[in-house]
């Protein structure tokens, strides 16, 4: 199962195992699937997240953290005029 490390804007970090990461306009969700149902492992506001990294396991037993792109938080409604 993939391991993710989330760096928060307050300087702390959370490390969780999750099968997928998704985001909407305001939230970042890390989720697992059990019996065909996706359920959140960690849910944070995008304004709380500064960086998300995924751990890549090497064949020699070491690992590397790869930085994933995270959308920025939406602060208002944009109209496409």
N, CA, C and O atoms as a GROMACS GRO file, in nm:
protein
  324
    1UNK      N    1   0.085  -0.117   0.000
    1UNK     CA    2   0.000   0.000   0.000
    1UNK      C    3   0.090   0.124   0.000
    1UNK      O    4   0.188   0.129   0.074
    2UNK      N    5   0.057   0.223  -0.082
    2UNK     CA    6   0.138   0.345  -0.086
    2UNK      C    7   0.136   0.420   0.047
    2UNK      O    8   0.036   0.421   0.119
    3UNK      N    9   0.248   0.483   0.077
    3UNK     CA   10   0.261   0.566   0.196
    3UNK      C   11   0.276   0.711   0.152
    3UNK      O   12   0.354   0.741   0.062
    4UNK      N   13   0.200   0.799   0.215
    4UNK     CA   14   0.204   0.941   0.184
    4UNK      C   15   0.244   1.020   0.307
    4UNK      O   16   0.207   0.986   0.419
    5UNK      N   17   0.321   1.127   0.285
    5UNK     CA   18   0.359   1.220   0.391
    5UNK      C   19   0.303   1.356   0.353
    5UNK      O   20   0.332   1.409   0.246
    6UNK      N   21   0.222   1.413   0.443
    6UNK     CA   22   0.157   1.542   0.418
    6UNK      C   23   0.221   1.645   0.510
    6UNK      O   24   0.214   1.632   0.632
    7UNK      N   25   0.283   1.747   0.450
    7UNK     CA   26   0.342   1.857   0.526
    7UNK      C   27   0.236   1.965   0.540
    7UNK      O   28   0.183   2.014   0.441
    8UNK      N   29   0.204   2.002   0.664
    8UNK     CA   30   0.101   2.101   0.690
    8UNK      C   31   0.162   2.240   0.699
    8UNK      O   32   0.282   2.255   0.722
    9UNK      N   33   0.079   2.341   0.681
    9UNK     CA   34   0.127   2.479   0.684
    9UNK      C   35   0.175   2.523   0.821
    9UNK      O   36   0.248   2.621   0.832
   10UNK      N   37   0.135   2.452   0.927
   10UNK     CA   38   0.181   2.486   1.062
   10UNK      C   39   0.316   2.421   1.094
   10UNK      O   40   0.365   2.435   1.206
   11UNK      N   41   0.376   2.350   0.997
   11UNK     CA   42   0.507   2.290   1.015
   11UNK      C   43   0.505   2.144   1.056
   11UNK      O   44   0.609   2.079   1.053
   12UNK      N   45   0.390   2.091   1.095
   12UNK     CA   46   0.381   1.950   1.132
   12UNK      C   47   0.362   1.864   1.008
   12UNK      O   48   0.336   1.916   0.899
   13UNK      N   49   0.377   1.735   1.025
   13UNK     CA   50   0.353   1.644   0.913
   13UNK      C   51   0.279   1.520   0.960
   13UNK      O   52   0.290   1.480   1.076
   14UNK      N   53   0.204   1.461   0.868
   14UNK     CA   54   0.128   1.338   0.894
   14UNK      C   55   0.171   1.237   0.790
   14UNK      O   56   0.183   1.271   0.672
   15UNK      N   57   0.194   1.114   0.832
   15UNK     CA   58   0.228   1.005   0.741
   15UNK      C   59   0.118   0.900   0.751
   15UNK      O   60   0.087   0.852   0.859
   16UNK      N   61   0.060   0.866   0.635
   16UNK     CA   62  -0.051   0.770   0.633
   16UNK      C   63  -0.035   0.675   0.515
   16UNK      O   64   0.028   0.709   0.414
   17UNK      N   65  -0.093   0.556   0.528
   17UNK     CA   66  -0.103   0.461   0.418
   17UNK      C   67  -0.239   0.481   0.353
   17UNK      O   68  -0.342   0.481   0.421
   18UNK      N   69  -0.240   0.498   0.221
   18UNK     CA   70  -0.366   0.519   0.149
   18UNK      C   71  -0.350   0.469   0.006
   18UNK      O   72  -0.241   0.472  -0.050
   19UNK      N   73  -0.461   0.423  -0.052
   19UNK     CA   74  -0.458   0.373  -0.189
   19UNK      C   75  -0.470   0.484  -0.292
   19UNK      O   76  -0.418   0.472  -0.403
   20UNK      N   77  -0.538   0.594  -0.257
   20UNK     CA   78  -0.548   0.703  -0.354
   20UNK      C   79  -0.555   0.837  -0.282
   20UNK      O   80  -0.591   0.847  -0.165
   21UNK      N   81  -0.518   0.939  -0.359
   21UNK     CA   82  -0.526   1.078  -0.314
   21UNK      C   83  -0.613   1.151  -0.414
   21UNK      O   84  -0.596   1.137  -0.535
   22UNK      N   85  -0.706   1.229  -0.363
   22UNK     CA   86  -0.787   1.311  -0.453
   22UNK      C   87  -0.815   1.444  -0.385
   22UNK      O   88  -0.805   1.457  -0.263
   23UNK      N   89  -0.850   1.541  -0.466
   23UNK     CA   90  -0.877   1.675  -0.413
   23UNK      C   91  -0.994   1.735  -0.488
   23UNK      O   92  -1.013   1.711  -0.608
   24UNK      N   93  -1.071   1.814  -0.417
   24UNK     CA   94  -1.172   1.896  -0.482
   24UNK      C   95  -1.127   2.041  -0.466
   24UNK      O   96  -1.009   2.066  -0.441
   25UNK      N   97  -1.216   2.134  -0.479
   25UNK     CA   98  -1.177   2.275  -0.475
   25UNK      C   99  -1.134   2.322  -0.336
   25UNK      O  100  -1.071   2.427  -0.324
   26UNK      N  101  -1.166   2.247  -0.232
   26UNK     CA  102  -1.133   2.290  -0.096
   26UNK      C  103  -1.064   2.186  -0.010
   26UNK      O  104  -1.006   2.221   0.093
   27UNK      N  105  -1.069   2.058  -0.047
   27UNK     CA  106  -1.022   1.951   0.041
   27UNK      C  107  -0.924   1.858  -0.028
   27UNK      O  108  -0.929   1.837  -0.149
   28UNK      N  109  -0.835   1.802   0.052
   28UNK     CA  110  -0.746   1.695   0.009
   28UNK      C  111  -0.787   1.570   0.085
   28UNK      O  112  -0.796   1.572   0.208
   29UNK      N  113  -0.814   1.461   0.012
   29UNK     CA  114  -0.856   1.336   0.075
   29UNK      C  115  -0.759   1.225   0.039
   29UNK      O  116  -0.724   1.208  -0.077
   30UNK      N  117  -0.717   1.150   0.139
   30UNK     CA  118  -0.641   1.028   0.120
   30UNK      C  119  -0.734   0.915   0.160
   30UNK      O  120  -0.790   0.917   0.269
   31UNK      N  121  -0.751   0.816   0.071
   31UNK     CA  122  -0.856   0.716   0.090
   31UNK      C  123  -0.805   0.573   0.074
   31UNK      O  124  -0.708   0.547   0.002
   32UNK      N  125  -0.873   0.481   0.141
   32UNK     CA  126  -0.854   0.337   0.126
   32UNK      C  127  -0.984   0.276   0.077
   32UNK      O  128  -1.092   0.335   0.092
   33UNK      N  129  -0.973   0.158   0.018
   33UNK     CA  130  -1.092   0.089  -0.032
   33UNK      C  131  -1.110  -0.042   0.044
   33UNK      O  132  -1.019  -0.125   0.049
   34UNK      N  133  -1.227  -0.058   0.103
   34UNK     CA  134  -1.260  -0.179   0.178
   34UNK      C  135  -1.394  -0.230   0.130
   34UNK      O  136  -1.493  -0.156   0.130
   35UNK      N  137  -1.400  -0.355   0.088
   35UNK     CA  138  -1.522  -0.417   0.038
   35UNK      C  139  -1.587  -0.334  -0.072
   35UNK      O  140  -1.709  -0.322  -0.079
   36UNK      N  141  -1.504  -0.276  -0.159
   36UNK     CA  142  -1.554  -0.199  -0.272
   36UNK      C  143  -1.597  -0.057  -0.242
   36UNK      O  144  -1.648   0.012  -0.330
   37UNK      N  145  -1.578  -0.012  -0.118
   37UNK     CA  146  -1.621   0.123  -0.078
   37UNK      C  147  -1.498   0.206  -0.041
   37UNK      O  148  -1.416   0.163   0.040
   38UNK      N  149  -1.487   0.326  -0.100
   38UNK     CA  150  -1.378   0.418  -0.066
   38UNK      C  151  -1.413   0.491   0.062
   38UNK      O  152  -1.524   0.543   0.077
   39UNK      N  153  -1.318   0.494   0.155
   39UNK     CA  154  -1.340   0.567   0.281
   39UNK      C  155  -1.216   0.650   0.312
   39UNK      O  156  -1.104   0.608   0.286
   40UNK      N  157  -1.237   0.770   0.368
   40UNK     CA  158  -1.123   0.859   0.395
   40UNK      C  159  -1.036   0.809   0.510
   40UNK      O  160  -1.085   0.761   0.612
   41UNK      N  161  -0.905   0.821   0.490
   41UNK     CA  162  -0.807   0.796   0.595
   41UNK      C  163  -0.768   0.928   0.658
   41UNK      O  164  -0.747   0.938   0.779
   42UNK      N  165  -0.757   1.031   0.573
   42UNK     CA  166  -0.720   1.165   0.617
   42UNK      C  167  -0.790   1.265   0.526
   42UNK      O  168  -0.787   1.251   0.404
   43UNK      N  169  -0.851   1.365   0.585
   43UNK     CA  170  -0.918   1.471   0.510
   43UNK      C  171  -0.872   1.604   0.567
   43UNK      O  172  -0.886   1.630   0.687
   44UNK      N  173  -0.817   1.690   0.481
   44UNK     CA  174  -0.766   1.820   0.524
   44UNK      C  175  -0.811   1.927   0.426
   44UNK      O  176  -0.834   1.899   0.308
   45UNK      N  177  -0.823   2.048   0.474
   45UNK     CA  178  -0.849   2.161   0.386
   45UNK      C  179  -0.723   2.192   0.306
   45UNK      O  180  -0.612   2.181   0.359
   46UNK      N  181  -0.738   2.230   0.180
   46UNK     CA  182  -0.621   2.261   0.098
   46UNK      C  183  -0.540   2.376   0.155
   46UNK      O  184  -0.419   2.383   0.134
   47UNK      N  185  -0.606   2.466   0.228
   47UNK     CA  186  -0.533   2.577   0.289
   47UNK      C  187  -0.444   2.532   0.404
   47UNK      O  188  -0.361   2.609   0.451
   48UNK      N  189  -0.459   2.408   0.450
   48UNK     CA  190  -0.376   2.352   0.557
   48UNK      C  191  -0.255   2.275   0.503
   48UNK      O  192  -0.164   2.242   0.580
   49UNK      N  193  -0.253   2.246   0.373
   49UNK     CA  194  -0.153   2.158   0.314
   49UNK      C  195  -0.050   2.239   0.237
   49UNK      O  196  -0.084   2.318   0.150
   50UNK      N  197   0.078   2.217   0.270
   50UNK     CA  198   0.183   2.284   0.193
   50UNK      C  199   0.251   2.190   0.094
   50UNK      O  200   0.301   2.234  -0.009
   51UNK      N  201   0.253   2.058   0.126
   51UNK     CA  202   0.320   1.963   0.036
   51UNK      C  203   0.269   1.821   0.063
   51UNK      O  204   0.239   1.786   0.177
   52UNK      N  205   0.260   1.741  -0.043
   52UNK     CA  206   0.226   1.598  -0.031
   52UNK      C  207   0.337   1.520  -0.100
   52UNK      O  208   0.377   1.552  -0.212
   53UNK      N  209   0.387   1.418  -0.031
   53UNK     CA  210   0.491   1.333  -0.088
   53UNK      C  211   0.447   1.187  -0.082
   53UNK      O  212   0.382   1.144   0.013
   54UNK      N  213   0.485   1.112  -0.185
   54UNK     CA  214   0.458   0.968  -0.191
   54UNK      C  215   0.590   0.894  -0.179
   54UNK      O  216   0.690   0.933  -0.241
   55UNK      N  217   0.590   0.788  -0.100
   55UNK     CA  218   0.714   0.712  -0.080
   55UNK      C  219   0.730   0.609  -0.191
   55UNK      O  220   0.641   0.528  -0.217
   56UNK      N  221   0.845   0.613  -0.256
   56UNK     CA  222   0.881   0.517  -0.360
   56UNK      C  223   0.983   0.421  -0.300
   56UNK      O  224   1.092   0.462  -0.262
   57UNK      N  225   0.947   0.293  -0.293
   57UNK     CA  226   1.037   0.191  -0.237
   57UNK      C  227   1.131   0.141  -0.346
   57UNK      O  228   1.088   0.102  -0.454
   58UNK      N  229   1.260   0.143  -0.315
   58UNK     CA  230   1.363   0.098  -0.408
   58UNK      C  231   1.384  -0.053  -0.391
   58UNK      O  232   1.348  -0.109  -0.288
   59UNK      N  233   1.443  -0.117  -0.491
   59UNK     CA  234   1.465  -0.262  -0.486
   59UNK      C  235   1.569  -0.301  -0.381
   59UNK      O  236   1.571  -0.416  -0.337
   60UNK      N  237   1.656  -0.208  -0.339
   60UNK     CA  238   1.756  -0.240  -0.237
   60UNK      C  239   1.704  -0.220  -0.095
   60UNK      O  240   1.780  -0.232   0.001
   61UNK      N  241   1.576  -0.189  -0.080
   61UNK     CA  242   1.516  -0.171   0.052
   61UNK      C  243   1.511  -0.028   0.100
   61UNK      O  244   1.446   0.001   0.200
   62UNK      N  245   1.578   0.063   0.030
   62UNK     CA  246   1.571   0.205   0.067
   62UNK      C  247   1.446   0.267   0.004
   62UNK      O  248   1.376   0.201  -0.073
   63UNK      N  249   1.420   0.392   0.036
   63UNK     CA  250   1.306   0.460  -0.024
   63UNK      C  251   1.339   0.605  -0.052
   63UNK      O  252   1.432   0.662   0.005
   64UNK      N  253   1.260   0.664  -0.141
   64UNK     CA  254   1.273   0.804  -0.181
   64UNK      C  255   1.135   0.867  -0.173
   64UNK      O  256   1.036   0.805  -0.210
   65UNK      N  257   1.129   0.991  -0.125
   65UNK     CA  258   1.002   1.064  -0.120
   65UNK      C  259   0.988   1.148  -0.247
   65UNK      O  260   1.074   1.232  -0.275
   66UNK      N  261   0.880   1.126  -0.323
   66UNK     CA  262   0.850   1.202  -0.444
   66UNK      C  263   0.740   1.303  -0.413
   66UNK      O  264   0.638   1.268  -0.355
   67UNK      N  265   0.762   1.427  -0.451
   67UNK     CA  266   0.663   1.531  -0.424
   67UNK      C  267   0.552   1.524  -0.528
   67UNK      O  268   0.578   1.523  -0.648
   68UNK      N  269   0.429   1.520  -0.481
   68UNK     CA  270   0.310   1.517  -0.566
   68UNK      C  271   0.257   1.660  -0.582
   68UNK      O  272   0.275   1.743  -0.493
   69UNK      N  273   0.193   1.687  -0.693
   69UNK     CA  274   0.132   1.819  -0.710
   69UNK      C  275   0.000   1.825  -0.633
   69UNK      O  276  -0.077   1.729  -0.631
   70UNK      N  277  -0.024   1.940  -0.572
   70UNK     CA  278  -0.146   1.963  -0.495
   70UNK      C  279  -0.211   2.089  -0.548
   70UNK      O  280  -0.144   2.191  -0.560
   71UNK      N  281  -0.340   2.084  -0.580
   71UNK     CA  282  -0.406   2.206  -0.626
   71UNK      C  283  -0.413   2.310  -0.515
   71UNK      O  284  -0.416   2.275  -0.397
   72UNK      N  285  -0.416   2.436  -0.552
   72UNK     CA  286  -0.428   2.541  -0.451
   72UNK      C  287  -0.574   2.555  -0.409
   72UNK      O  288  -0.665   2.521  -0.485
   73UNK      N  289  -0.595   2.605  -0.289
   73UNK     CA  290  -0.730   2.623  -0.237
   73UNK      C  291  -0.803   2.731  -0.314
   73UNK      O  292  -0.744   2.830  -0.356
   74UNK      N  293  -0.931   2.711  -0.333
   74UNK     CA  294  -1.015   2.810  -0.399
   74UNK      C  295  -1.066   2.906  -0.294
   74UNK      O  296  -1.129   2.864  -0.196
   75UNK      N  297  -1.040   3.034  -0.313
   75UNK     CA  298  -1.082   3.132  -0.213
   75UNK      C  299  -1.210   3.203  -0.251
   75UNK      O  300  -1.267   3.276  -0.170
   76UNK      N  301  -1.255   3.185  -0.369
   76UNK     CA  302  -1.379   3.247  -0.414
   76UNK      C  303  -1.429   3.177  -0.538
   76UNK      O  304  -1.365   3.084  -0.587
   77UNK      N  305  -1.540   3.220  -0.587
   77UNK     CA  306  -1.598   3.160  -0.707
   77UNK      C  307  -1.551   3.239  -0.828
   77UNK      O  308  -1.565   3.361  -0.832
   78UNK      N  309  -1.495   3.169  -0.925
   78UNK     CA  310  -1.450   3.234  -1.047
   78UNK      C  311  -1.554   3.212  -1.156
   78UNK      O  312  -1.607   3.102  -1.171
   79UNK      N  313  -1.583   3.315  -1.227
   79UNK     CA  314  -1.674   3.299  -1.341
   79UNK      C  315  -1.592   3.306  -1.469
   79UNK      O  316  -1.498   3.385  -1.480
   80UNK      N  317  -1.628   3.224  -1.563
   80UNK     CA  318  -1.559   3.222  -1.691
   80UNK      C  319  -1.637   3.311  -1.787
   80UNK      O  320  -1.730   3.265  -1.854
   81UNK      N  321  -1.599   3.437  -1.792
   81UNK     CA  322  -1.671   3.534  -1.876
   81UNK      C  323  -1.603   3.555  -2.007
   81UNK      O  324  -1.650   3.633  -2.090
   0.00000   0.00000   0.00000
